[in-house]
Amino acid sequence: MKELFPAKQVLGFAFSILLTVVALAVIFLDMSFQMGMLILLVTAFVQAGVQLIVFMHAGETEDRPAIYTNIYYGVIIAIVTVLGTLLTMVWDM
């Protein structure tokens, strides 16, 4: 019976709900803008990681290193794109 119960998915779902409650607490509590944005960014990235690992089964196949390499590459490209946009449009560099 233990192998029929999806414990990993249930725990991932509970953790996702907890992260959503933390994000909603930013809205309902009177926080400063900087603190609220920091909490929202951290919860968003953790939530994305939980979704990739638990629900999209990113690490359960034989080509796990290739999948994680592609994820890291995508994150690096996103960071470079955001920082490049900030450099040119906001900071005039």
Secondary structure by P-SEA (a helix, b strand, c coil): cccccaaaaaaaaaaaaaaaaaaaaaaaccccaaaaaaaaaaaaaaaaaaaaccccccccccaaaaaaaaaaaaaaaaaaaaaaaaacccccc
